[in-house]
Amino acid sequence: MTPSNRSAVEKRLFTVTQIAEMTSLSEATIRRAIRDEKLKAHYFGDAVRISIEDLDAYLIASRR
């Protein structure tokens, strides 16, 4: 595996439930942010996943 492929494979994706637990926000809040296109999500069929990088971007943009 080349280094460029390794970074793509190692990129971890989290469920809405996991993101809600990590941020102490409700699942509804996370889903609303996705729906409103404030939080980028990746779709695999019916499964919704969020990368840590996308979560960081959302949290930084949400700061007051």
Secondary structure, DSSP 8 states (H G I E B T S, - for coil): --HHHHHHHH--EE-HHHHHHHHT--HHHHHHHHHTTSS--EEETTEEEEEHHHHHHHHHHH--
